[in-house]
Amino acid sequence: MTAKASRKHPAEVDGGAERLLSATARDLPPGRHQFHKERLMAQIHDLQQTESAATAPAQERRRRFPRPVIALPLTAAALAAAVVAGLTLSGGGNGVQDYGPALTTSIGAASSKGVPQLLDQISLAAAKTSRPDVRPGQYIYIRSESADTYVRHVGDTASLASHPLHTRQIWKSADGTKGWLIDPAVNDSPEGETLSLPDEQGNTPEPTLNGPSYDYLTQLTTDPDQLLAKIYKETKGQGNSPDQEAFTTIGDLLGESYPPAELYPALFKAAEKIPGVVVVDDSTDAVGRHGVAVARLDETSGEREEWIFDKKTHVFLGERTVQVRKNSGDDALITPGTILFTSAVMERSVVDGIRQTPSAKS
């Protein structure tokens, strides 16, 4: 998931690039900081090869972002400044250091038949799901397992590598201004790091669909038509197509947020109205749980995003992104069947304190 632009970020040559990379590292999803580092370094190399690259903007794949996403409007000059400033998105210094082989899977058959029926069943199950309100002072806790595959550059050589399956824990306050993240693919310390606002630049971004707080989600309409219209409006110009961006936006809300009880089923009813949504009868989450997937193919990238649900209970298990079509250039290394990202939600709860886990609740 080219990085979504929910808010702009200064990228001035005099230190702005360093601030950009620092903030971007905090915003990246499981394992994605190394992916963006490698892509960035490859782009620097490519830009140095041609005179016309002096004004060419960097383009990147869209990926999962657990916090409000920062645009990367980097020209060749800003990219060079990033190197001068010191590229801090190091893959070798974090907790997930081992480069594994590319993650692969068989590409399950997809069909548009049965999409309304499946999403109706998922919506009904979601309506029955117990979702206590989050009170002021409480935190949403989500524990997940994730892994990813990316293009790794060593000198002039590109190859596929992966970050192994690892645990991610995140805490978010109801208003979104306080939080904590423990993820060995994103930060060095096993203790994790703060996500509390304001950020390093003193900014406290307003919550959006791309970076929602629980309080923000409680204000959204639960009418599926109005909800989908809002998603299309607020994500206009983002992603590879309006329909794919709408689908991915809903998927982001399923993976690492806490939609209120009234909103949760409405998300699935809204997804049913997006053109191109299909069913994949057998998909597997990051920990090997099999389920049925609601999916959509990004025609531009050739990637299929899958939301995976238990076949009997229709409870959300996790998600994955699978390459289903051959690409060119460095992306040709990402062959059909490559798992670009996979996750499994193991625990989602409301706790009374930051860094508290459900088992430690009083």
C-alpha positions as CSV (number, residue, x, y, z in Angstrom):
1,M,0.0,0.0,0.0
2,T,2.1,3.8,-2.8
3,A,2.1,5.6,0.6
4,K,-1.2,7.3,1.2
5,A,-1.2,11.0,1.7
6,S,-3.4,11.9,4.6
7,R,-1.2,14.9,5.5
8,K,1.8,16.6,4.1
9,H,5.2,16.6,5.7
10,P,8.1,19.1,5.3
11,A,11.0,17.6,3.3
12,E,13.4,20.6,3.2
13,V,17.0,19.7,2.4
14,D,18.3,21.3,5.6
15,G,17.4,18.5,7.9
16,G,13.8,18.0,6.7
17,A,14.7,14.7,5.1
18,E,16.0,13.3,8.4
19,R,12.8,14.4,10.1
20,L,10.8,12.8,7.3
21,L,12.5,9.5,7.7
22,S,12.2,9.5,11.4
23,A,8.5,10.2,11.3
24,T,8.0,7.7,8.5
25,A,9.7,5.0,10.5
26,R,7.2,5.5,13.3
27,D,4.3,5.4,10.9
28,L,5.2,2.2,9.1
29,P,3.4,-1.1,9.7
30,P,5.0,-4.4,10.6
31,G,8.2,-4.8,8.8
32,R,7.6,-2.1,6.3
33,H,10.4,0.3,7.3
34,Q,13.0,-2.0,5.7
35,F,10.9,-2.2,2.5
36,H,10.7,1.5,2.2
37,K,14.4,1.9,3.0
38,E,15.4,-0.5,0.2
39,R,12.9,1.1,-2.2
40,L,14.3,4.6,-1.3
41,M,17.9,3.5,-1.8
42,A,17.0,1.9,-5.2
43,Q,15.3,5.1,-6.2
44,I,18.3,7.2,-5.3
45,H,20.5,4.9,-7.4
46,D,18.1,5.1,-10.3
47,L,17.7,8.9,-10.1
48,Q,21.5,9.3,-10.2
49,Q,21.6,7.5,-13.6
50,T,19.5,10.1,-15.5
51,E,19.4,13.8,-15.8
52,S,15.6,13.9,-16.1
53,A,15.3,12.3,-12.7
54,A,16.1,15.6,-11.0
55,T,12.5,16.4,-10.8
56,A,10.9,13.0,-10.7
57,P,8.8,12.2,-7.6
58,A,9.5,9.0,-5.8
59,Q,6.7,6.4,-6.1
60,E,6.1,3.6,-3.6
61,R,3.7,0.8,-3.1
62,R,0.8,1.3,-0.8
63,R,1.2,-0.6,2.5
64,R,-0.4,-1.0,5.9
65,F,0.0,2.1,8.1
66,P,-1.0,1.8,11.8
67,R,-1.0,5.6,12.3
68,P,-1.8,8.7,10.2
69,V,0.3,8.3,7.1
70,I,2.8,10.8,5.9
71,A,3.2,11.6,2.2
72,L,6.6,11.1,0.7
73,P,6.9,13.9,-1.9
74,L,10.6,13.4,-2.4
75,T,12.5,14.8,-5.4
76,A,16.0,13.7,-6.3
77,A,17.4,16.6,-4.2
78,A,15.4,15.5,-1.2
79,L,16.5,11.9,-1.7
80,A,20.1,13.0,-1.8
81,A,19.6,15.0,1.3
82,A,18.2,11.9,3.0
83,V,21.5,10.2,2.3
84,V,23.5,13.1,3.6
85,A,21.4,13.4,6.7
86,G,21.9,9.7,7.4
87,L,19.3,7.1,6.5
88,T,18.0,6.0,9.9
89,L,15.6,3.3,8.7
90,S,18.0,0.5,9.4
91,G,17.1,-3.1,8.8
92,G,20.0,-4.5,10.6
93,G,19.6,-2.7,13.9
94,N,16.1,-3.7,14.9
95,G,14.7,-6.7,16.6
96,V,13.8,-8.5,13.4
97,Q,17.2,-8.8,11.8
98,D,17.2,-12.1,9.9
99,Y,16.4,-11.9,6.2
100,G,14.3,-14.9,5.3
101,P,13.2,-16.3,1.9
102,A,10.2,-14.8,0.2
103,L,6.9,-15.8,1.6
104,T,4.8,-17.7,-1.0
105,T,1.4,-19.4,-1.3
106,S,-0.8,-21.0,-3.8
107,I,-3.2,-18.4,-5.4
108,G,-6.7,-19.4,-4.4
109,A,-9.4,-19.1,-6.9
110,A,-11.5,-16.0,-6.7
111,S,-15.2,-15.5,-7.7
112,S,-17.7,-12.7,-7.6
113,K,-20.4,-15.3,-6.9
114,G,-21.6,-15.3,-3.4
115,V,-20.1,-12.0,-2.4
116,P,-23.4,-10.4,-1.1
117,Q,-24.4,-13.5,0.8
118,L,-20.9,-13.8,2.5
119,L,-20.8,-10.1,3.4
120,D,-24.3,-10.3,4.8
121,Q,-23.3,-13.3,7.0
122,I,-20.2,-11.4,8.1
123,S,-22.3,-8.3,8.9
124,L,-24.7,-10.3,10.9
125,A,-21.9,-11.9,12.9
126,A,-20.3,-8.5,13.4
127,A,-23.6,-7.1,14.8
128,K,-23.6,-9.9,17.4
129,T,-20.0,-9.3,18.4
130,S,-19.6,-7.8,21.9
131,R,-17.8,-4.5,21.6
132,P,-17.7,-2.5,24.9
133,D,-17.4,1.2,24.6
134,V,-14.0,2.8,25.3
135,R,-14.2,5.2,28.2
136,P,-11.9,8.2,28.7
137,G,-8.6,7.0,30.2
138,Q,-8.9,3.5,28.7
139,Y,-6.9,2.1,25.8
140,I,-7.6,-0.2,22.9
141,Y,-5.1,-3.0,22.9
142,I,-4.4,-5.1,19.8
143,R,-1.9,-8.0,19.6
144,S,-1.1,-9.4,16.2
145,E,1.4,-11.6,14.4
146,S,2.7,-10.4,11.0
147,A,5.4,-11.0,8.4
148,D,6.2,-9.5,5.0
149,T,8.2,-9.9,1.8
150,Y,10.0,-7.0,0.1
151,V,12.6,-6.2,-2.6
152,R,16.0,-5.9,-0.9
153,H,18.9,-4.1,-2.6
154,V,22.6,-4.8,-1.9
155,G,24.6,-2.6,-4.1
156,D,23.3,-3.1,-7.6
157,T,21.7,-6.5,-6.8
158,A,18.0,-6.8,-6.0
159,S,16.5,-9.8,-4.4
160,L,13.4,-10.9,-2.5
161,A,13.7,-11.1,1.3
162,S,11.3,-11.3,4.2
163,H,10.9,-10.4,7.8
164,P,10.0,-13.5,9.9
165,L,6.7,-13.8,11.7
166,H,6.8,-11.6,14.8
167,T,4.5,-10.2,17.5
168,R,3.2,-6.6,17.3
169,Q,1.4,-5.0,20.2
170,I,-0.2,-1.6,20.1
171,W,-2.1,0.6,22.6
172,K,-4.3,3.6,21.6
173,S,-6.3,6.0,23.7
174,A,-9.9,6.7,22.8
175,D,-9.0,10.2,21.5
176,G,-5.9,9.0,19.7
177,T,-3.5,11.3,21.4
178,K,-1.8,8.6,23.5
179,G,-0.3,5.3,22.5
180,W,2.5,2.8,22.7
181,L,3.9,0.4,20.1
182,I,6.0,-2.7,20.6
183,D,7.1,-4.1,17.3
184,P,10.6,-5.5,16.6
185,A,10.3,-4.8,12.9
186,V,9.8,-1.1,13.6
187,N,11.8,-0.2,16.8
188,D,15.0,-1.4,18.4
189,S,13.9,-1.6,22.0
190,P,11.9,-4.6,23.3
191,E,10.2,-2.0,25.5
192,G,8.8,-0.3,22.4
193,E,8.2,3.4,21.9
194,T,5.6,6.0,22.5
195,L,3.0,7.0,19.9
196,S,1.7,9.8,22.0
197,L,1.1,13.2,20.4
198,P,2.2,15.8,19.6
199,D,4.8,14.2,17.3
200,E,8.5,15.1,16.9
201,Q,7.5,18.3,15.0
202,G,4.9,19.4,17.6
203,N,2.0,18.4,15.4
204,T,-1.2,16.9,16.7
205,P,-3.0,15.7,13.5
206,E,-6.7,15.6,13.3
207,P,-8.1,12.1,13.1
208,T,-9.2,10.9,9.6
209,L,-10.3,7.7,7.9
210,N,-6.6,7.0,7.2
211,G,-5.6,7.6,10.9
212,P,-8.8,7.3,13.0
213,S,-9.2,7.4,16.7
214,Y,-12.0,5.5,18.5
215,D,-13.7,8.8,19.2
216,Y,-13.6,9.7,15.5
217,L,-15.1,6.4,14.5
218,T,-18.0,6.9,16.9
219,Q,-19.0,10.0,14.9
220,L,-19.1,8.2,11.5
221,T,-22.5,7.4,10.0
222,T,-23.7,3.8,10.2
223,D,-25.7,4.1,6.9
224,P,-23.7,2.0,4.4
225,D,-24.4,4.2,1.4
226,Q,-23.4,7.4,3.3
227,L,-20.4,5.7,4.9
228,L,-19.1,4.6,1.5
229,A,-19.7,8.0,0.0
230,K,-17.6,9.6,2.8
231,I,-14.8,7.1,2.2
232,Y,-14.7,7.8,-1.5
233,K,-14.8,11.6,-0.9
234,E,-12.1,11.6,1.8
235,T,-9.7,9.3,-0.1
236,K,-10.1,10.9,-3.5
237,G,-6.8,10.9,-5.4
238,Q,-5.2,8.4,-3.1
239,G,-4.1,4.9,-4.1
240,N,-4.2,3.3,-7.5
241,S,-8.0,3.7,-8.0
242,P,-11.0,5.0,-6.1
243,D,-12.5,1.5,-5.7
244,Q,-9.3,-0.1,-4.5
245,E,-8.6,2.8,-2.1
246,A,-12.1,2.5,-0.6
247,F,-11.6,-1.3,-0.1
248,T,-8.2,-0.8,1.5
249,T,-9.5,1.9,3.8
250,I,-12.1,-0.4,5.2
251,G,-9.5,-3.2,5.5
252,D,-7.3,-0.8,7.5
253,L,-10.1,-0.3,9.9
254,L,-10.6,-4.0,10.4
255,G,-7.0,-4.8,11.0
256,E,-5.8,-2.3,13.6
257,S,-8.6,-0.2,15.0
258,Y,-11.6,-0.7,17.1
259,P,-14.8,0.1,15.2
260,P,-17.7,0.7,17.6
261,A,-20.5,-1.9,17.7
262,E,-22.8,0.2,15.6
263,L,-20.2,0.9,12.9
264,Y,-18.7,-2.5,12.6
265,P,-21.4,-4.3,10.6
266,A,-21.9,-1.1,8.5
267,L,-18.3,-1.4,7.2
268,F,-19.1,-4.8,5.7
269,K,-22.3,-3.6,4.1
270,A,-20.4,-0.7,2.6
271,A,-17.7,-3.1,1.3
272,E,-20.4,-5.1,-0.5
273,K,-21.1,-2.0,-2.7
274,I,-17.6,-1.6,-4.0
275,P,-17.1,-2.9,-7.5
276,G,-14.7,-5.7,-8.0
277,V,-15.0,-7.4,-4.6
278,V,-14.6,-11.2,-4.8
279,V,-14.6,-14.3,-2.6
280,V,-11.6,-16.5,-2.1
281,D,-12.8,-19.8,-0.7
282,D,-9.6,-20.7,1.1
283,S,-7.1,-18.2,2.5
284,T,-4.6,-18.5,5.4
285,D,-3.7,-15.9,7.9
286,A,-0.2,-15.3,9.3
287,V,-0.5,-18.1,11.9
288,G,-1.9,-20.7,9.5
289,R,-5.6,-20.4,10.3
290,H,-7.7,-21.2,7.3
291,G,-10.7,-19.1,6.4
292,V,-12.7,-17.6,3.6
293,A,-11.6,-14.2,2.3
294,V,-13.3,-11.1,1.0
295,A,-10.8,-9.8,-1.5
296,R,-10.1,-7.3,-4.3
297,L,-7.5,-7.2,-7.0
298,D,-5.5,-3.9,-7.5
299,E,-5.4,-3.8,-11.3
300,T,-2.4,-1.5,-11.3
301,S,-0.1,-3.4,-9.0
302,G,-1.4,-6.9,-9.6
303,E,-1.8,-7.4,-5.8
304,R,-4.9,-9.0,-4.2
305,E,-5.8,-7.8,-0.8
306,E,-7.6,-10.4,1.3
307,W,-9.6,-10.0,4.5
308,I,-9.8,-13.5,6.1
309,F,-12.7,-14.7,8.2
310,D,-13.5,-17.9,10.0
311,K,-15.6,-20.1,7.8
312,K,-18.1,-21.0,10.5
313,T,-18.2,-18.0,12.9
314,H,-17.3,-15.3,10.3
315,V,-15.0,-13.7,12.9
316,F,-12.2,-11.6,11.4
317,L,-8.9,-13.5,11.6
318,G,-6.5,-11.3,9.7
319,E,-5.4,-10.2,6.3
320,R,-2.8,-10.7,3.6
321,T,-1.7,-9.2,0.3
322,V,-0.8,-11.7,-2.4
323,Q,0.8,-11.0,-5.8
324,V,-1.4,-12.6,-8.5
325,R,0.0,-11.0,-11.7
326,K,3.5,-10.7,-13.1
327,N,5.1,-7.3,-13.1
328,S,8.2,-5.7,-14.7
329,G,11.4,-4.1,-13.5
330,D,12.5,-4.8,-9.9
331,D,8.9,-5.7,-9.2
332,A,9.3,-8.7,-11.6
333,L,11.1,-10.3,-8.7
334,I,7.7,-10.4,-6.9
335,T,6.3,-13.3,-8.8
336,P,2.7,-14.5,-8.6
337,G,2.1,-16.3,-5.3
338,T,4.4,-14.0,-3.3
339,I,2.9,-13.0,0.0
340,L,3.7,-9.3,0.4
341,F,2.1,-8.9,3.8
342,T,0.3,-11.2,6.2
343,S,-1.1,-10.7,9.6
344,A,-3.3,-12.4,12.2
345,V,-5.2,-10.6,15.0
346,M,-4.7,-12.6,18.1
347,E,-6.2,-10.3,20.7
348,R,-8.3,-7.1,20.6
349,S,-9.5,-5.7,23.9
350,V,-10.1,-2.6,26.0
351,V,-7.7,-2.1,28.9
352,D,-7.4,0.4,31.7
353,G,-3.8,1.6,31.2
354,I,-1.2,2.1,28.6
355,R,1.0,-1.0,28.2
356,Q,-1.5,-3.1,30.2
357,T,-2.5,-6.4,28.7
358,P,-5.9,-8.0,29.1
359,S,-4.5,-10.7,31.4
360,A,-3.2,-8.0,33.7
361,K,-6.6,-6.2,34.0
362,S,-7.8,-5.7,37.5
